[in-house]
């Protein structure tokens, strides 16, 4: 069984970011570009695969390569640079697997740009929604040969989404507390509405 833990640690380049002058809202244009490029390219190749090329294998390999490049880029580069988050799995000497979720310390959060943060989270959340739609459309249109490809897209992009949400909100207990707090606030609002009605 895997143990999950959350840690705060400084990330690479934090000191360099504090020295660099703030000339632009997007301070890491290359990371922002590639954060969206591989995701959008995989979706476009999937959508245009029947129109541009009738060769299934070539399209499948291209999509899987783009998805793999996206997974690596988001997990190892854009997450660190754009929002100051990272996650990984490590195995200790006893052979136990540990999930590590890190975020920049709170005093250095001013090193992230709000524009870059919006780009990161928008790309991270919207693209898995496309792959969910593709899974259902593949099933309902009986294009079963594409099912493995769209499931791969959904799994890889959802894994990054899950990892970064865990980094952002903290450990599993924080996730449960957030859900409980949200539900209790909603129940309280509903109760207050009912008491206000005549």
mmCIF file of the C-alpha atoms, coordinates in Angstrom:
data_MODEL
# 
_entry.id   MODEL 
# 
loop_
_atom_site.group_PDB 
_atom_site.id 
_atom_site.type_symbol 
_atom_site.label_atom_id 
_atom_site.label_alt_id 
_atom_site.label_comp_id 
_atom_site.label_asym_id 
_atom_site.label_entity_id 
_atom_site.label_seq_id 
_atom_site.pdbx_PDB_ins_code 
_atom_site.Cartn_x 
_atom_site.Cartn_y 
_atom_site.Cartn_z 
_atom_site.occupancy 
_atom_site.B_iso_or_equiv 
_atom_site.pdbx_formal_charge 
_atom_site.auth_seq_id 
_atom_site.auth_comp_id 
_atom_site.auth_asym_id 
_atom_site.auth_atom_id 
_atom_site.pdbx_PDB_model_num 
ATOM 1   C CA . UNK A 1 1   ? 0.000   0.000  0.000   1.00 0.00 ? 1   UNK A CA 1 
ATOM 2   C CA . UNK A 1 2   ? 1.261   3.440  -0.839  1.00 0.00 ? 2   UNK A CA 1 
ATOM 3   C CA . UNK A 1 3   ? 1.685   6.060  1.829   1.00 0.00 ? 3   UNK A CA 1 
ATOM 4   C CA . UNK A 1 4   ? 0.978   9.614  0.870   1.00 0.00 ? 4   UNK A CA 1 
ATOM 5   C CA . UNK A 1 5   ? 2.532   12.637 2.449   1.00 0.00 ? 5   UNK A CA 1 
ATOM 6   C CA . UNK A 1 6   ? 2.745   16.342 1.812   1.00 0.00 ? 6   UNK A CA 1 
ATOM 7   C CA . UNK A 1 7   ? 5.882   18.439 2.181   1.00 0.00 ? 7   UNK A CA 1 
ATOM 8   C CA . UNK A 1 8   ? 6.855   22.084 1.781   1.00 0.00 ? 8   UNK A CA 1 
ATOM 9   C CA . UNK A 1 9   ? 10.193  22.587 0.109   1.00 0.00 ? 9   UNK A CA 1 
ATOM 10  C CA . UNK A 1 10  ? 11.824  25.267 -1.970  1.00 0.00 ? 10  UNK A CA 1 
ATOM 11  C CA . UNK A 1 11  ? 11.885  24.481 -5.654  1.00 0.00 ? 11  UNK A CA 1 
ATOM 12  C CA . UNK A 1 12  ? 14.668  25.012 -8.154  1.00 0.00 ? 12  UNK A CA 1 
ATOM 13  C CA . UNK A 1 13  ? 15.138  28.553 -9.415  1.00 0.00 ? 13  UNK A CA 1 
ATOM 14  C CA . UNK A 1 14  ? 13.346  30.340 -6.563  1.00 0.00 ? 14  UNK A CA 1 
ATOM 15  C CA . UNK A 1 15  ? 16.288  32.584 -5.805  1.00 0.00 ? 15  UNK A CA 1 
ATOM 16  C CA . UNK A 1 16  ? 16.735  33.379 -9.496  1.00 0.00 ? 16  UNK A CA 1 
ATOM 17  C CA . UNK A 1 17  ? 13.055  34.340 -9.784  1.00 0.00 ? 17  UNK A CA 1 
ATOM 18  C CA . UNK A 1 18  ? 13.349  36.858 -6.960  1.00 0.00 ? 18  UNK A CA 1 
ATOM 19  C CA . UNK A 1 19  ? 16.327  38.578 -8.660  1.00 0.00 ? 19  UNK A CA 1 
ATOM 20  C CA . UNK A 1 20  ? 14.774  38.716 -12.158 1.00 0.00 ? 20  UNK A CA 1 
ATOM 21  C CA . UNK A 1 21  ? 12.814  41.939 -12.838 1.00 0.00 ? 21  UNK A CA 1 
ATOM 22  C CA . UNK A 1 22  ? 9.101   41.590 -13.495 1.00 0.00 ? 22  UNK A CA 1 
ATOM 23  C CA . UNK A 1 23  ? 8.828   42.841 -17.083 1.00 0.00 ? 23  UNK A CA 1 
ATOM 24  C CA . UNK A 1 24  ? 5.871   40.774 -18.196 1.00 0.00 ? 24  UNK A CA 1 
ATOM 25  C CA . UNK A 1 25  ? 2.833   39.082 -16.755 1.00 0.00 ? 25  UNK A CA 1 
ATOM 26  C CA . UNK A 1 26  ? 3.995   35.837 -18.366 1.00 0.00 ? 26  UNK A CA 1 
ATOM 27  C CA . UNK A 1 27  ? 7.481   35.297 -17.011 1.00 0.00 ? 27  UNK A CA 1 
ATOM 28  C CA . UNK A 1 28  ? 7.938   31.812 -18.480 1.00 0.00 ? 28  UNK A CA 1 
ATOM 29  C CA . UNK A 1 29  ? 6.564   32.059 -22.035 1.00 0.00 ? 29  UNK A CA 1 
ATOM 30  C CA . UNK A 1 30  ? 8.245   28.870 -23.249 1.00 0.00 ? 30  UNK A CA 1 
ATOM 31  C CA . UNK A 1 31  ? 6.887   26.789 -20.361 1.00 0.00 ? 31  UNK A CA 1 
ATOM 32  C CA . UNK A 1 32  ? 3.430   28.346 -20.850 1.00 0.00 ? 32  UNK A CA 1 
ATOM 33  C CA . UNK A 1 33  ? 3.539   27.567 -24.571 1.00 0.00 ? 33  UNK A CA 1 
ATOM 34  C CA . UNK A 1 34  ? 4.551   23.926 -24.159 1.00 0.00 ? 34  UNK A CA 1 
ATOM 35  C CA . UNK A 1 35  ? 2.110   23.466 -21.285 1.00 0.00 ? 35  UNK A CA 1 
ATOM 36  C CA . UNK A 1 36  ? -0.687  24.026 -23.795 1.00 0.00 ? 36  UNK A CA 1 
ATOM 37  C CA . UNK A 1 37  ? 1.020   22.923 -27.036 1.00 0.00 ? 37  UNK A CA 1 
ATOM 38  C CA . UNK A 1 38  ? 1.268   19.166 -26.392 1.00 0.00 ? 38  UNK A CA 1 
ATOM 39  C CA . UNK A 1 39  ? -2.242  19.011 -24.900 1.00 0.00 ? 39  UNK A CA 1 
ATOM 40  C CA . UNK A 1 40  ? -3.876  20.921 -27.725 1.00 0.00 ? 40  UNK A CA 1 
ATOM 41  C CA . UNK A 1 41  ? -1.857  19.078 -30.372 1.00 0.00 ? 41  UNK A CA 1 
ATOM 42  C CA . UNK A 1 42  ? -2.949  15.655 -29.083 1.00 0.00 ? 42  UNK A CA 1 
ATOM 43  C CA . UNK A 1 43  ? -6.589  16.761 -29.123 1.00 0.00 ? 43  UNK A CA 1 
ATOM 44  C CA . UNK A 1 44  ? -6.264  18.248 -32.643 1.00 0.00 ? 44  UNK A CA 1 
ATOM 45  C CA . UNK A 1 45  ? -4.541  15.149 -34.035 1.00 0.00 ? 45  UNK A CA 1 
ATOM 46  C CA . UNK A 1 46  ? -7.322  13.006 -32.575 1.00 0.00 ? 46  UNK A CA 1 
ATOM 47  C CA . UNK A 1 47  ? -10.061 15.222 -34.016 1.00 0.00 ? 47  UNK A CA 1 
ATOM 48  C CA . UNK A 1 48  ? -8.436  15.506 -37.447 1.00 0.00 ? 48  UNK A CA 1 
ATOM 49  C CA . UNK A 1 49  ? -7.110  11.942 -37.708 1.00 0.00 ? 49  UNK A CA 1 
ATOM 50  C CA . UNK A 1 50  ? -9.837  10.695 -40.059 1.00 0.00 ? 50  UNK A CA 1 
ATOM 51  C CA . UNK A 1 51  ? -9.720  13.833 -42.227 1.00 0.00 ? 51  UNK A CA 1 
ATOM 52  C CA . UNK A 1 52  ? -5.955  14.267 -42.587 1.00 0.00 ? 52  UNK A CA 1 
ATOM 53  C CA . UNK A 1 53  ? -4.792  10.684 -42.527 1.00 0.00 ? 53  UNK A CA 1 
ATOM 54  C CA . UNK A 1 54  ? -6.691  7.441  -42.722 1.00 0.00 ? 54  UNK A CA 1 
ATOM 55  C CA . UNK A 1 55  ? -3.790  5.561  -41.124 1.00 0.00 ? 55  UNK A CA 1 
ATOM 56  C CA . UNK A 1 56  ? -4.826  4.569  -37.628 1.00 0.00 ? 56  UNK A CA 1 
ATOM 57  C CA . UNK A 1 57  ? -1.417  3.400  -36.382 1.00 0.00 ? 57  UNK A CA 1 
ATOM 58  C CA . UNK A 1 58  ? 0.397   6.599  -37.398 1.00 0.00 ? 58  UNK A CA 1 
ATOM 59  C CA . UNK A 1 59  ? -2.253  8.755  -35.709 1.00 0.00 ? 59  UNK A CA 1 
ATOM 60  C CA . UNK A 1 60  ? -2.311  6.575  -32.590 1.00 0.00 ? 60  UNK A CA 1 
ATOM 61  C CA . UNK A 1 61  ? 1.486   6.704  -32.180 1.00 0.00 ? 61  UNK A CA 1 
ATOM 62  C CA . UNK A 1 62  ? 1.506   10.469 -32.742 1.00 0.00 ? 62  UNK A CA 1 
ATOM 63  C CA . UNK A 1 63  ? -1.234  11.037 -30.154 1.00 0.00 ? 63  UNK A CA 1 
ATOM 64  C CA . UNK A 1 64  ? 0.451   8.811  -27.575 1.00 0.00 ? 64  UNK A CA 1 
ATOM 65  C CA . UNK A 1 65  ? 3.807   10.552 -28.122 1.00 0.00 ? 65  UNK A CA 1 
ATOM 66  C CA . UNK A 1 66  ? 2.156   13.962 -27.719 1.00 0.00 ? 66  UNK A CA 1 
ATOM 67  C CA . UNK A 1 67  ? 0.358   12.800 -24.571 1.00 0.00 ? 67  UNK A CA 1 
ATOM 68  C CA . UNK A 1 68  ? 3.598   11.412 -23.141 1.00 0.00 ? 68  UNK A CA 1 
ATOM 69  C CA . UNK A 1 69  ? 5.460   14.651 -23.882 1.00 0.00 ? 69  UNK A CA 1 
ATOM 70  C CA . UNK A 1 70  ? 2.599   16.562 -22.281 1.00 0.00 ? 70  UNK A CA 1 
ATOM 71  C CA . UNK A 1 71  ? 2.647   14.401 -19.154 1.00 0.00 ? 71  UNK A CA 1 
ATOM 72  C CA . UNK A 1 72  ? 6.402   14.838 -18.715 1.00 0.00 ? 72  UNK A CA 1 
ATOM 73  C CA . UNK A 1 73  ? 6.344   18.574 -19.474 1.00 0.00 ? 73  UNK A CA 1 
ATOM 74  C CA . UNK A 1 74  ? 3.475   19.351 -17.128 1.00 0.00 ? 74  UNK A CA 1 
ATOM 75  C CA . UNK A 1 75  ? 4.761   17.142 -14.320 1.00 0.00 ? 75  UNK A CA 1 
ATOM 76  C CA . UNK A 1 76  ? 8.431   18.136 -14.468 1.00 0.00 ? 76  UNK A CA 1 
ATOM 77  C CA . UNK A 1 77  ? 8.584   21.645 -15.931 1.00 0.00 ? 77  UNK A CA 1 
ATOM 78  C CA . UNK A 1 78  ? 5.445   23.752 -16.162 1.00 0.00 ? 78  UNK A CA 1 
ATOM 79  C CA . UNK A 1 79  ? 4.081   22.787 -12.745 1.00 0.00 ? 79  UNK A CA 1 
ATOM 80  C CA . UNK A 1 80  ? 7.278   23.973 -11.072 1.00 0.00 ? 80  UNK A CA 1 
ATOM 81  C CA . UNK A 1 81  ? 7.732   27.130 -13.098 1.00 0.00 ? 81  UNK A CA 1 
ATOM 82  C CA . UNK A 1 82  ? 4.146   28.340 -13.545 1.00 0.00 ? 82  UNK A CA 1 
ATOM 83  C CA . UNK A 1 83  ? 2.591   27.565 -10.143 1.00 0.00 ? 83  UNK A CA 1 
ATOM 84  C CA . UNK A 1 84  ? 5.412   26.331 -7.909  1.00 0.00 ? 84  UNK A CA 1 
ATOM 85  C CA . UNK A 1 85  ? 4.027   22.820 -7.414  1.00 0.00 ? 85  UNK A CA 1 
ATOM 86  C CA . UNK A 1 86  ? 5.512   19.384 -7.982  1.00 0.00 ? 86  UNK A CA 1 
ATOM 87  C CA . UNK A 1 87  ? 4.752   15.777 -7.137  1.00 0.00 ? 87  UNK A CA 1 
ATOM 88  C CA . UNK A 1 88  ? 6.448   12.430 -7.540  1.00 0.00 ? 88  UNK A CA 1 
ATOM 89  C CA . UNK A 1 89  ? 6.684   8.914  -6.190  1.00 0.00 ? 89  UNK A CA 1 
ATOM 90  C CA . UNK A 1 90  ? 9.738   7.560  -4.420  1.00 0.00 ? 90  UNK A CA 1 
ATOM 91  C CA . UNK A 1 91  ? 10.551  4.154  -2.987  1.00 0.00 ? 91  UNK A CA 1 
ATOM 92  C CA . UNK A 1 92  ? 12.411  3.977  0.336   1.00 0.00 ? 92  UNK A CA 1 
ATOM 93  C CA . UNK A 1 93  ? 14.934  1.365  1.497   1.00 0.00 ? 93  UNK A CA 1 
ATOM 94  C CA . UNK A 1 94  ? 12.151  -0.899 2.801   1.00 0.00 ? 94  UNK A CA 1 
ATOM 95  C CA . UNK A 1 95  ? 10.514  -1.005 -0.619  1.00 0.00 ? 95  UNK A CA 1 
ATOM 96  C CA . UNK A 1 96  ? 7.556   1.150  0.428   1.00 0.00 ? 96  UNK A CA 1 
ATOM 97  C CA . UNK A 1 97  ? 6.234   3.624  -2.069  1.00 0.00 ? 97  UNK A CA 1 
ATOM 98  C CA . UNK A 1 98  ? 5.789   7.238  -0.938  1.00 0.00 ? 98  UNK A CA 1 
ATOM 99  C CA . UNK A 1 99  ? 3.899   9.932  -2.824  1.00 0.00 ? 99  UNK A CA 1 
ATOM 100 C CA . UNK A 1 100 ? 5.392   13.367 -2.279  1.00 0.00 ? 100 UNK A CA 1 
ATOM 101 C CA . UNK A 1 101 ? 3.397   16.532 -2.989  1.00 0.00 ? 101 UNK A CA 1 
ATOM 102 C CA . UNK A 1 102 ? 5.296   19.823 -2.714  1.00 0.00 ? 102 UNK A CA 1 
ATOM 103 C CA . UNK A 1 103 ? 4.508   23.486 -3.026  1.00 0.00 ? 103 UNK A CA 1 
ATOM 104 C CA . UNK A 1 104 ? 6.601   26.603 -2.683  1.00 0.00 ? 104 UNK A CA 1 
ATOM 105 C CA . UNK A 1 105 ? 6.709   28.063 0.763   1.00 0.00 ? 105 UNK A CA 1 
ATOM 106 C CA . UNK A 1 106 ? 4.096   30.751 1.326   1.00 0.00 ? 106 UNK A CA 1 
ATOM 107 C CA . UNK A 1 107 ? 6.619   33.601 1.578   1.00 0.00 ? 107 UNK A CA 1 
ATOM 108 C CA . UNK A 1 108 ? 7.754   32.955 -1.999  1.00 0.00 ? 108 UNK A CA 1 
ATOM 109 C CA . UNK A 1 109 ? 4.308   32.718 -3.617  1.00 0.00 ? 109 UNK A CA 1 
ATOM 110 C CA . UNK A 1 110 ? 4.776   36.173 -5.141  1.00 0.00 ? 110 UNK A CA 1 
ATOM 111 C CA . UNK A 1 111 ? 7.131   34.559 -7.661  1.00 0.00 ? 111 UNK A CA 1 
ATOM 112 C CA . UNK A 1 112 ? 4.179   33.069 -9.550  1.00 0.00 ? 112 UNK A CA 1 
ATOM 113 C CA . UNK A 1 113 ? 2.284   35.169 -12.047 1.00 0.00 ? 113 UNK A CA 1 
ATOM 114 C CA . UNK A 1 114 ? -1.511  35.191 -11.958 1.00 0.00 ? 114 UNK A CA 1 
ATOM 115 C CA . UNK A 1 115 ? -1.600  34.965 -15.771 1.00 0.00 ? 115 UNK A CA 1 
ATOM 116 C CA . UNK A 1 116 ? 0.655   31.898 -15.707 1.00 0.00 ? 116 UNK A CA 1 
ATOM 117 C CA . UNK A 1 117 ? -1.411  30.360 -12.937 1.00 0.00 ? 117 UNK A CA 1 
ATOM 118 C CA . UNK A 1 118 ? -4.602  30.825 -14.973 1.00 0.00 ? 118 UNK A CA 1 
ATOM 119 C CA . UNK A 1 119 ? -2.957  29.296 -18.054 1.00 0.00 ? 119 UNK A CA 1 
ATOM 120 C CA . UNK A 1 120 ? -1.729  26.343 -16.007 1.00 0.00 ? 120 UNK A CA 1 
ATOM 121 C CA . UNK A 1 121 ? -5.003  25.548 -14.239 1.00 0.00 ? 121 UNK A CA 1 
ATOM 122 C CA . UNK A 1 122 ? -7.178  26.186 -17.287 1.00 0.00 ? 122 UNK A CA 1 
ATOM 123 C CA . UNK A 1 123 ? -5.108  23.813 -19.403 1.00 0.00 ? 123 UNK A CA 1 
ATOM 124 C CA . UNK A 1 124 ? -4.939  21.278 -16.604 1.00 0.00 ? 124 UNK A CA 1 
ATOM 125 C CA . UNK A 1 125 ? -8.712  21.187 -16.029 1.00 0.00 ? 125 UNK A CA 1 
ATOM 126 C CA . UNK A 1 126 ? -10.189 21.710 -19.503 1.00 0.00 ? 126 UNK A CA 1 
ATOM 127 C CA . UNK A 1 127 ? -8.221  19.111 -21.468 1.00 0.00 ? 127 UNK A CA 1 
ATOM 128 C CA . UNK A 1 128 ? -9.263  16.076 -19.372 1.00 0.00 ? 128 UNK A CA 1 
ATOM 129 C CA . UNK A 1 129 ? -12.880 17.154 -19.959 1.00 0.00 ? 129 UNK A CA 1 
ATOM 130 C CA . UNK A 1 130 ? -12.266 16.795 -23.704 1.00 0.00 ? 130 UNK A CA 1 
ATOM 131 C CA . UNK A 1 131 ? -10.888 13.294 -23.182 1.00 0.00 ? 131 UNK A CA 1 
ATOM 132 C CA . UNK A 1 132 ? -13.944 12.312 -21.117 1.00 0.00 ? 132 UNK A CA 1 
ATOM 133 C CA . UNK A 1 133 ? -16.143 13.489 -23.991 1.00 0.00 ? 133 UNK A CA 1 
ATOM 134 C CA . UNK A 1 134 ? -13.959 11.534 -26.425 1.00 0.00 ? 134 UNK A CA 1 
ATOM 135 C CA . UNK A 1 135 ? -14.319 8.357  -24.326 1.00 0.00 ? 135 UNK A CA 1 
ATOM 136 C CA . UNK A 1 136 ? -18.116 8.557  -24.438 1.00 0.00 ? 136 UNK A CA 1 
ATOM 137 C CA . UNK A 1 137 ? -18.229 9.536  -28.113 1.00 0.00 ? 137 UNK A CA 1 
ATOM 138 C CA . UNK A 1 138 ? -15.908 6.637  -28.968 1.00 0.00 ? 138 UNK A CA 1 
ATOM 139 C CA . UNK A 1 139 ? -18.169 4.202  -27.147 1.00 0.00 ? 139 UNK A CA 1 
ATOM 140 C CA . UNK A 1 140 ? -21.418 5.572  -28.566 1.00 0.00 ? 140 UNK A CA 1 
ATOM 141 C CA . UNK A 1 141 ? -20.124 5.770  -32.154 1.00 0.00 ? 141 UNK A CA 1 
ATOM 142 C CA . UNK A 1 142 ? -18.630 2.259  -31.905 1.00 0.00 ? 142 UNK A CA 1 
ATOM 143 C CA . UNK A 1 143 ? -15.087 3.406  -32.811 1.00 0.00 ? 143 UNK A CA 1 
ATOM 144 C CA . UNK A 1 144 ? -13.685 0.811  -30.455 1.00 0.00 ? 144 UNK A CA 1 
ATOM 145 C CA . UNK A 1 145 ? -10.196 0.898  -32.035 1.00 0.00 ? 145 UNK A CA 1 
ATOM 146 C CA . UNK A 1 146 ? -9.808  4.449  -30.643 1.00 0.00 ? 146 UNK A CA 1 
ATOM 147 C CA . UNK A 1 147 ? -10.899 3.493  -27.127 1.00 0.00 ? 147 UNK A CA 1 
ATOM 148 C CA . UNK A 1 148 ? -7.381  2.653  -25.904 1.00 0.00 ? 148 UNK A CA 1 
ATOM 149 C CA . UNK A 1 149 ? -6.066  5.990  -27.208 1.00 0.00 ? 149 UNK A CA 1 
ATOM 150 C CA . UNK A 1 150 ? -8.755  8.121  -25.569 1.00 0.00 ? 150 UNK A CA 1 
ATOM 151 C CA . UNK A 1 151 ? -8.472  6.207  -22.293 1.00 0.00 ? 151 UNK A CA 1 
ATOM 152 C CA . UNK A 1 152 ? -4.704  6.815  -22.389 1.00 0.00 ? 152 UNK A CA 1 
ATOM 153 C CA . UNK A 1 153 ? -5.375  10.532 -22.888 1.00 0.00 ? 153 UNK A CA 1 
ATOM 154 C CA . UNK A 1 154 ? -7.827  10.595 -20.019 1.00 0.00 ? 154 UNK A CA 1 
ATOM 155 C CA . UNK A 1 155 ? -5.539  8.677  -17.653 1.00 0.00 ? 155 UNK A CA 1 
ATOM 156 C CA . UNK A 1 156 ? -2.386  10.703 -18.334 1.00 0.00 ? 156 UNK A CA 1 
ATOM 157 C CA . UNK A 1 157 ? -4.068  14.080 -18.100 1.00 0.00 ? 157 UNK A CA 1 
ATOM 158 C CA . UNK A 1 158 ? -6.184  13.120 -15.101 1.00 0.00 ? 158 UNK A CA 1 
ATOM 159 C CA . UNK A 1 159 ? -3.090  11.851 -13.263 1.00 0.00 ? 159 UNK A CA 1 
ATOM 160 C CA . UNK A 1 160 ? -1.468  15.262 -13.576 1.00 0.00 ? 160 UNK A CA 1 
ATOM 161 C CA . UNK A 1 161 ? -4.696  16.978 -12.547 1.00 0.00 ? 161 UNK A CA 1 
ATOM 162 C CA . UNK A 1 162 ? -4.988  14.769 -9.450  1.00 0.00 ? 162 UNK A CA 1 
ATOM 163 C CA . UNK A 1 163 ? -1.327  15.264 -8.515  1.00 0.00 ? 163 UNK A CA 1 
ATOM 164 C CA . UNK A 1 164 ? -1.501  19.041 -8.769  1.00 0.00 ? 164 UNK A CA 1 
ATOM 165 C CA . UNK A 1 165 ? -4.811  19.291 -6.931  1.00 0.00 ? 165 UNK A CA 1 
ATOM 166 C CA . UNK A 1 166 ? -3.212  17.276 -4.127  1.00 0.00 ? 166 UNK A CA 1 
ATOM 167 C CA . UNK A 1 167 ? -0.238  19.671 -4.151  1.00 0.00 ? 167 UNK A CA 1 
ATOM 168 C CA . UNK A 1 168 ? -2.510  22.697 -4.063  1.00 0.00 ? 168 UNK A CA 1 
ATOM 169 C CA . UNK A 1 169 ? -4.852  21.600 -1.253  1.00 0.00 ? 169 UNK A CA 1 
ATOM 170 C CA . UNK A 1 170 ? -2.384  19.470 0.693   1.00 0.00 ? 170 UNK A CA 1 
ATOM 171 C CA . UNK A 1 171 ? -2.668  15.906 1.878   1.00 0.00 ? 171 UNK A CA 1 
ATOM 172 C CA . UNK A 1 172 ? -5.627  13.557 1.747   1.00 0.00 ? 172 UNK A CA 1 
ATOM 173 C CA . UNK A 1 173 ? -6.929  14.787 5.099   1.00 0.00 ? 173 UNK A CA 1 
ATOM 174 C CA . UNK A 1 174 ? -7.072  18.362 3.742   1.00 0.00 ? 174 UNK A CA 1 
ATOM 175 C CA . UNK A 1 175 ? -9.052  17.119 0.745   1.00 0.00 ? 175 UNK A CA 1 
ATOM 176 C CA . UNK A 1 176 ? -11.562 15.407 3.040   1.00 0.00 ? 176 UNK A CA 1 
ATOM 177 C CA . UNK A 1 177 ? -11.775 18.489 5.258   1.00 0.00 ? 177 UNK A CA 1 
ATOM 178 C CA . UNK A 1 178 ? -12.415 20.705 2.240   1.00 0.00 ? 178 UNK A CA 1 
ATOM 179 C CA . UNK A 1 179 ? -15.209 18.409 1.072   1.00 0.00 ? 179 UNK A CA 1 
ATOM 180 C CA . UNK A 1 180 ? -16.753 18.301 4.549   1.00 0.00 ? 180 UNK A CA 1 
ATOM 181 C CA . UNK A 1 181 ? -16.513 22.078 4.930   1.00 0.00 ? 181 UNK A CA 1 
ATOM 182 C CA . UNK A 1 182 ? -18.091 22.640 1.523   1.00 0.00 ? 182 UNK A CA 1 
ATOM 183 C CA . UNK A 1 183 ? -20.958 20.274 2.304   1.00 0.00 ? 183 UNK A CA 1 
ATOM 184 C CA . UNK A 1 184 ? -21.554 21.801 5.720   1.00 0.00 ? 184 UNK A CA 1 
ATOM 185 C CA . UNK A 1 185 ? -21.620 25.320 4.247   1.00 0.00 ? 185 UNK A CA 1 
ATOM 186 C CA . UNK A 1 186 ? -24.094 24.201 1.579   1.00 0.00 ? 186 UNK A CA 1 
ATOM 187 C CA . UNK A 1 187 ? -26.328 22.528 4.158   1.00 0.00 ? 187 UNK A CA 1 
ATOM 188 C CA . UNK A 1 188 ? -26.163 25.637 6.350   1.00 0.00 ? 188 UNK A CA 1 
ATOM 189 C CA . UNK A 1 189 ? -27.113 27.862 3.394   1.00 0.00 ? 189 UNK A CA 1 
ATOM 190 C CA . UNK A 1 190 ? -30.056 25.623 2.561   1.00 0.00 ? 190 UNK A CA 1 
ATOM 191 C CA . UNK A 1 191 ? -31.200 25.640 6.194   1.00 0.00 ? 191 UNK A CA 1 
ATOM 192 C CA . UNK A 1 192 ? -30.934 29.434 6.338   1.00 0.00 ? 192 UNK A CA 1 
ATOM 193 C CA . UNK A 1 193 ? -32.995 29.763 3.147   1.00 0.00 ? 193 UNK A CA 1 
ATOM 194 C CA . UNK A 1 194 ? -35.755 27.612 4.587   1.00 0.00 ? 194 UNK A CA 1 
ATOM 195 C CA . UNK A 1 195 ? -35.873 29.607 7.834   1.00 0.00 ? 195 UNK A CA 1 
ATOM 196 C CA . UNK A 1 196 ? -36.069 32.908 5.921   1.00 0.00 ? 196 UNK A CA 1 
ATOM 197 C CA . UNK A 1 197 ? -39.017 31.783 3.802   1.00 0.00 ? 197 UNK A CA 1 
ATOM 198 C CA . UNK A 1 198 ? -42.431 32.692 5.233   1.00 0.00 ? 198 UNK A CA 1 
# 
